[in-house]
Structure formats: structure tokens, C-alpha cells
Amino acid sequence: MAAEMNVSQSVVAEIESSKADVRYSTLDRSAEAVTKHRKRLDLTPA
């Protein structure tokens, strides 16, 4: 996923652990990387 987003693995780890205050553009790249081969992504509150 990090390679797909063009970020380091540590950035992905921060996003996944909810420890980072990430920008919308970073979340958008994350969603794009995760759903690259999927047709739909459902987001639910934690």
C-alpha cells in the first residue's frame, strides 16, 4: 500500500493506527490504493 500511495511504510502505519492527523489528500490516496482493484469501499465510524 505504501508504494501505491508513494509514501513510506511508517506513514501507512500512522494512518492505520489513527495516530496521525492526516490531510484529506493523504486519505484519498490511501482509499485509492486500497480500492484500486475494487469497485466499492464502505467507510464506517470506528
PDB file of N, CA, C and O in Angstrom:
ATOM      1  N   MET A   1       0.812  -1.183   0.000  1.00  0.00           N
ATOM      2  CA  MET A   1       0.000   0.000   0.000  1.00  0.00           C
ATOM      3  C   MET A   1       0.864   1.259   0.000  1.00  0.00           C
ATOM      4  O   MET A   1       0.529   2.238  -0.666  1.00  0.00           O
ATOM      5  N   ALA A   2       1.950   1.241   0.726  1.00  0.00           N
ATOM      6  CA  ALA A   2       2.829   2.411   0.785  1.00  0.00           C
ATOM      7  C   ALA A   2       3.348   2.771  -0.605  1.00  0.00           C
ATOM      8  O   ALA A   2       3.380   3.944  -0.978  1.00  0.00           O
ATOM      9  N   ALA A   3       3.749   1.763  -1.361  1.00  0.00           N
ATOM     10  CA  ALA A   3       4.256   2.017  -2.712  1.00  0.00           C
ATOM     11  C   ALA A   3       3.165   2.601  -3.604  1.00  0.00           C
ATOM     12  O   ALA A   3       3.430   3.506  -4.396  1.00  0.00           O
ATOM     13  N   GLU A   4       1.947   2.092  -3.483  1.00  0.00           N
ATOM     14  CA  GLU A   4       0.820   2.600  -4.265  1.00  0.00           C
ATOM     15  C   GLU A   4       0.530   4.062  -3.931  1.00  0.00           C
ATOM     16  O   GLU A   4       0.136   4.840  -4.799  1.00  0.00           O
ATOM     17  N   MET A   5       0.728   4.424  -2.664  1.00  0.00           N
ATOM     18  CA  MET A   5       0.466   5.797  -2.211  1.00  0.00           C
ATOM     19  C   MET A   5       1.661   6.710  -2.416  1.00  0.00           C
ATOM     20  O   MET A   5       1.536   7.931  -2.320  1.00  0.00           O
ATOM     21  N   ASN A   6       2.818   6.128  -2.697  1.00  0.00           N
ATOM     22  CA  ASN A   6       4.070   6.874  -2.838  1.00  0.00           C
ATOM     23  C   ASN A   6       4.458   7.556  -1.524  1.00  0.00           C
ATOM     24  O   ASN A   6       4.854   8.721  -1.499  1.00  0.00           O
ATOM     25  N   VAL A   7       4.329   6.788  -0.428  1.00  0.00           N
ATOM     26  CA  VAL A   7       4.731   7.248   0.904  1.00  0.00           C
ATOM     27  C   VAL A   7       5.507   6.126   1.582  1.00  0.00           C
ATOM     28  O   VAL A   7       5.560   5.005   1.076  1.00  0.00           O
ATOM     29  N   SER A   8       6.106   6.432   2.725  1.00  0.00           N
ATOM     30  CA  SER A   8       6.844   5.411   3.467  1.00  0.00           C
ATOM     31  C   SER A   8       5.883   4.505   4.233  1.00  0.00           C
ATOM     32  O   SER A   8       4.730   4.867   4.470  1.00  0.00           O
ATOM     33  N   GLN A   9       6.359   3.344   4.610  1.00  0.00           N
ATOM     34  CA  GLN A   9       5.554   2.406   5.379  1.00  0.00           C
ATOM     35  C   GLN A   9       5.169   3.000   6.735  1.00  0.00           C
ATOM     36  O   GLN A   9       4.106   2.688   7.271  1.00  0.00           O
ATOM     37  N   SER A  10       6.024   3.847   7.283  1.00  0.00           N
ATOM     38  CA  SER A  10       5.705   4.451   8.575  1.00  0.00           C
ATOM     39  C   SER A  10       4.485   5.376   8.475  1.00  0.00           C
ATOM     40  O   SER A  10       3.712   5.484   9.427  1.00  0.00           O
ATOM     41  N   VAL A  11       4.312   6.039   7.334  1.00  0.00           N
ATOM     42  CA  VAL A  11       3.129   6.880   7.134  1.00  0.00           C
ATOM     43  C   VAL A  11       1.877   6.016   7.116  1.00  0.00           C
ATOM     44  O   VAL A  11       0.868   6.371   7.723  1.00  0.00           O
ATOM     45  N   VAL A  12       1.937   4.883   6.422  1.00  0.00           N
ATOM     46  CA  VAL A  12       0.800   3.966   6.374  1.00  0.00           C
ATOM     47  C   VAL A  12       0.489   3.444   7.772  1.00  0.00           C
ATOM     48  O   VAL A  12      -0.678   3.344   8.150  1.00  0.00           O
ATOM     49  N   ALA A  13       1.516   3.114   8.535  1.00  0.00           N
ATOM     50  CA  ALA A  13       1.317   2.618   9.900  1.00  0.00           C
ATOM     51  C   ALA A  13       0.635   3.671  10.767  1.00  0.00           C
ATOM     52  O   ALA A  13      -0.232   3.333  11.572  1.00  0.00           O
ATOM     53  N   GLU A  14       1.010   4.935  10.619  1.00  0.00           N
ATOM     54  CA  GLU A  14       0.376   6.013  11.383  1.00  0.00           C
ATOM     55  C   GLU A  14      -1.092   6.171  10.997  1.00  0.00           C
ATOM     56  O   GLU A  14      -1.943   6.388  11.860  1.00  0.00           O
ATOM     57  N   ILE A  15      -1.387   6.066   9.719  1.00  0.00           N
ATOM     58  CA  ILE A  15      -2.772   6.167   9.263  1.00  0.00           C
ATOM     59  C   ILE A  15      -3.594   5.017   9.835  1.00  0.00           C
ATOM     60  O   ILE A  15      -4.693   5.222  10.352  1.00  0.00           O
ATOM     61  N   GLU A  16      -3.054   3.816   9.738  1.00  0.00           N
ATOM     62  CA  GLU A  16      -3.775   2.629  10.205  1.00  0.00           C
ATOM     63  C   GLU A  16      -3.989   2.637  11.712  1.00  0.00           C
ATOM     64  O   GLU A  16      -4.984   2.095  12.193  1.00  0.00           O
ATOM     65  N   SER A  17      -3.088   3.232  12.457  1.00  0.00           N
ATOM     66  CA  SER A  17      -3.208   3.253  13.920  1.00  0.00           C
ATOM     67  C   SER A  17      -3.993   4.467  14.415  1.00  0.00           C
ATOM     68  O   SER A  17      -4.216   4.615  15.616  1.00  0.00           O
ATOM     69  N   SER A  18      -4.402   5.316  13.511  1.00  0.00           N
ATOM     70  CA  SER A  18      -5.144   6.550  13.834  1.00  0.00           C
ATOM     71  C   SER A  18      -4.339   7.496  14.719  1.00  0.00           C
ATOM     72  O   SER A  18      -4.915   8.321  15.429  1.00  0.00           O
ATOM     73  N   LYS A  19      -3.030   7.384  14.683  1.00  0.00           N
ATOM     74  CA  LYS A  19      -2.185   8.264  15.495  1.00  0.00           C
ATOM     75  C   LYS A  19      -1.786   9.534  14.748  1.00  0.00           C
ATOM     76  O   LYS A  19      -1.291  10.486  15.353  1.00  0.00           O
ATOM     77  N   ALA A  20      -2.002   9.547  13.449  1.00  0.00           N
ATOM     78  CA  ALA A  20      -1.596  10.702  12.660  1.00  0.00           C
ATOM     79  C   ALA A  20      -2.800  11.573  12.332  1.00  0.00           C
ATOM     80  O   ALA A  20      -3.911  11.077  12.145  1.00  0.00           O
ATOM     81  N   ASP A  21      -2.565  12.857  12.267  1.00  0.00           N
ATOM     82  CA  ASP A  21      -3.581  13.797  11.812  1.00  0.00           C
ATOM     83  C   ASP A  21      -3.273  14.044  10.336  1.00  0.00           C
ATOM     84  O   ASP A  21      -2.519  14.951   9.983  1.00  0.00           O
ATOM     85  N   VAL A  22      -3.876  13.214   9.487  1.00  0.00           N
ATOM     86  CA  VAL A  22      -3.527  13.242   8.070  1.00  0.00           C
ATOM     87  C   VAL A  22      -4.442  14.166   7.284  1.00  0.00           C
ATOM     88  O   VAL A  22      -5.581  14.425   7.673  1.00  0.00           O
ATOM     89  N   ARG A  23      -3.924  14.650   6.184  1.00  0.00           N
ATOM     90  CA  ARG A  23      -4.698  15.512   5.295  1.00  0.00           C
ATOM     91  C   ARG A  23      -5.677  14.676   4.480  1.00  0.00           C
ATOM     92  O   ARG A  23      -5.498  13.469   4.315  1.00  0.00           O
ATOM     93  N   TYR A  24      -6.702  15.331   3.982  1.00  0.00           N
ATOM     94  CA  TYR A  24      -7.684  14.651   3.141  1.00  0.00           C
ATOM     95  C   TYR A  24      -7.007  14.031   1.921  1.00  0.00           C
ATOM     96  O   TYR A  24      -7.358  12.921   1.522  1.00  0.00           O
ATOM     97  N   SER A  25      -6.051  14.725   1.330  1.00  0.00           N
ATOM     98  CA  SER A  25      -5.383  14.208   0.134  1.00  0.00           C
ATOM     99  C   SER A  25      -4.658  12.894   0.429  1.00  0.00           C
ATOM    100  O   SER A  25      -4.589  12.017  -0.432  1.00  0.00           O
ATOM    101  N   THR A  26      -4.123  12.758   1.630  1.00  0.00           N
ATOM    102  CA  THR A  26      -3.454  11.512   2.012  1.00  0.00           C
ATOM    103  C   THR A  26      -4.477  10.404   2.186  1.00  0.00           C
ATOM    104  O   THR A  26      -4.246   9.274   1.754  1.00  0.00           O
ATOM    105  N   LEU A  27      -5.600  10.712   2.811  1.00  0.00           N
ATOM    106  CA  LEU A  27      -6.660   9.713   2.948  1.00  0.00           C
ATOM    107  C   LEU A  27      -7.217   9.316   1.591  1.00  0.00           C
ATOM    108  O   LEU A  27      -7.557   8.153   1.371  1.00  0.00           O
ATOM    109  N   ASP A  28      -7.310  10.262   0.695  1.00  0.00           N
ATOM    110  CA  ASP A  28      -7.799   9.981  -0.653  1.00  0.00           C
ATOM    111  C   ASP A  28      -6.849   9.031  -1.376  1.00  0.00           C
ATOM    112  O   ASP A  28      -7.293   8.094  -2.041  1.00  0.00           O
ATOM    113  N   ARG A  29      -5.541   9.271  -1.249  1.00  0.00           N
ATOM    114  CA  ARG A  29      -4.564   8.365  -1.869  1.00  0.00           C
ATOM    115  C   ARG A  29      -4.626   6.990  -1.238  1.00  0.00           C
ATOM    116  O   ARG A  29      -4.471   5.977  -1.920  1.00  0.00           O
ATOM    117  N   SER A  30      -4.856   6.953   0.081  1.00  0.00           N
ATOM    118  CA  SER A  30      -4.988   5.683   0.788  1.00  0.00           C
ATOM    119  C   SER A  30      -6.187   4.907   0.266  1.00  0.00           C
ATOM    120  O   SER A  30      -6.079   3.717  -0.031  1.00  0.00           O
ATOM    121  N   ALA A  31      -7.323   5.573   0.153  1.00  0.00           N
ATOM    122  CA  ALA A  31      -8.530   4.918  -0.353  1.00  0.00           C
ATOM    123  C   ALA A  31      -8.327   4.449  -1.789  1.00  0.00           C
ATOM    124  O   ALA A  31      -8.777   3.362  -2.153  1.00  0.00           O
ATOM    125  N   GLU A  32      -7.672   5.235  -2.590  1.00  0.00           N
ATOM    126  CA  GLU A  32      -7.396   4.852  -3.979  1.00  0.00           C
ATOM    127  C   GLU A  32      -6.509   3.615  -4.036  1.00  0.00           C
ATOM    128  O   GLU A  32      -6.744   2.721  -4.848  1.00  0.00           O
ATOM    129  N   ALA A  33      -5.497   3.557  -3.183  1.00  0.00           N
ATOM    130  CA  ALA A  33      -4.598   2.398  -3.162  1.00  0.00           C
ATOM    131  C   ALA A  33      -5.328   1.140  -2.723  1.00  0.00           C
ATOM    132  O   ALA A  33      -5.120   0.067  -3.289  1.00  0.00           O
ATOM    133  N   VAL A  34      -6.181   1.269  -1.716  1.00  0.00           N
ATOM    134  CA  VAL A  34      -6.909   0.112  -1.189  1.00  0.00           C
ATOM    135  C   VAL A  34      -7.948  -0.386  -2.183  1.00  0.00           C
ATOM    136  O   VAL A  34      -8.159  -1.592  -2.318  1.00  0.00           O
ATOM    137  N   THR A  35      -8.588   0.533  -2.871  1.00  0.00           N
ATOM    138  CA  THR A  35      -9.700   0.161  -3.752  1.00  0.00           C
ATOM    139  C   THR A  35      -9.311   0.076  -5.221  1.00  0.00           C
ATOM    140  O   THR A  35     -10.182   0.007  -6.088  1.00  0.00           O
ATOM    141  N   LYS A  36      -8.036   0.081  -5.505  1.00  0.00           N
ATOM    142  CA  LYS A  36      -7.579   0.104  -6.891  1.00  0.00           C
ATOM    143  C   LYS A  36      -8.237  -0.986  -7.737  1.00  0.00           C
ATOM    144  O   LYS A  36      -8.569  -0.757  -8.900  1.00  0.00           O
ATOM    145  N   HIS A  37      -8.421  -2.153  -7.162  1.00  0.00           N
ATOM    146  CA  HIS A  37      -8.999  -3.266  -7.906  1.00  0.00           C
ATOM    147  C   HIS A  37     -10.399  -3.621  -7.408  1.00  0.00           C
ATOM    148  O   HIS A  37     -10.933  -4.676  -7.751  1.00  0.00           O
ATOM    149  N   ARG A  38     -10.981  -2.758  -6.616  1.00  0.00           N
ATOM    150  CA  ARG A  38     -12.335  -2.961  -6.107  1.00  0.00           C
ATOM    151  C   ARG A  38     -13.258  -1.923  -6.706  1.00  0.00           C
ATOM    152  O   ARG A  38     -12.806  -0.887  -7.194  1.00  0.00           O
ATOM    153  N   LYS A  39     -14.505  -2.190  -6.670  1.00  0.00           N
ATOM    154  CA  LYS A  39     -15.478  -1.258  -7.223  1.00  0.00           C
ATOM    155  C   LYS A  39     -16.104  -0.374  -6.149  1.00  0.00           C
ATOM    156  O   LYS A  39     -16.672   0.670  -6.471  1.00  0.00           O
ATOM    157  N   ARG A  40     -16.013  -0.771  -4.877  1.00  0.00           N
ATOM    158  CA  ARG A  40     -16.703  -0.015  -3.827  1.00  0.00           C
ATOM    159  C   ARG A  40     -15.940  -0.120  -2.505  1.00  0.00           C
ATOM    160  O   ARG A  40     -15.397  -1.174  -2.176  1.00  0.00           O
ATOM    161  N   LEU A  41     -15.906   0.966  -1.764  1.00  0.00           N
ATOM    162  CA  LEU A  41     -15.316   1.000  -0.434  1.00  0.00           C
ATOM    163  C   LEU A  41     -16.350   1.571   0.518  1.00  0.00           C
ATOM    164  O   LEU A  41     -16.809   2.698   0.330  1.00  0.00           O
ATOM    165  N   ASP A  42     -16.720   0.814   1.535  1.00  0.00           N
ATOM    166  CA  ASP A  42     -17.661   1.284   2.547  1.00  0.00           C
ATOM    167  C   ASP A  42     -16.892   1.737   3.774  1.00  0.00           C
ATOM    168  O   ASP A  42     -16.119   0.965   4.343  1.00  0.00           O
ATOM    169  N   LEU A  43     -17.096   2.982   4.188  1.00  0.00           N
ATOM    170  CA  LEU A  43     -16.449   3.507   5.381  1.00  0.00           C
ATOM    171  C   LEU A  43     -17.469   3.580   6.493  1.00  0.00           C
ATOM    172  O   LEU A  43     -18.570   4.098   6.306  1.00  0.00           O
ATOM    173  N   THR A  44     -17.096   3.052   7.669  1.00  0.00           N
ATOM    174  CA  THR A  44     -17.976   3.090   8.820  1.00  0.00           C
ATOM    175  C   THR A  44     -17.234   3.722   9.992  1.00  0.00           C
ATOM    176  O   THR A  44     -16.019   3.560  10.112  1.00  0.00           O
ATOM    177  N   PRO A  45     -17.945   4.436  10.855  1.00  0.00           N
ATOM    178  CA  PRO A  45     -17.282   5.056  12.009  1.00  0.00           C
ATOM    179  C   PRO A  45     -16.688   3.992  12.941  1.00  0.00           C
ATOM    180  O   PRO A  45     -17.221   2.891  13.077  1.00  0.00           O
ATOM    181  N   ALA A  46     -15.591   4.350  13.563  1.00  0.00           N
ATOM    182  CA  ALA A  46     -14.933   3.432  14.498  1.00  0.00           C
ATOM    183  C   ALA A  46     -15.674   3.352  15.803  1.00  0.00           C
ATOM    184  O   ALA A  46     -15.259   2.625  16.706  1.00  0.00           O
TER     185      ALA A  46
END
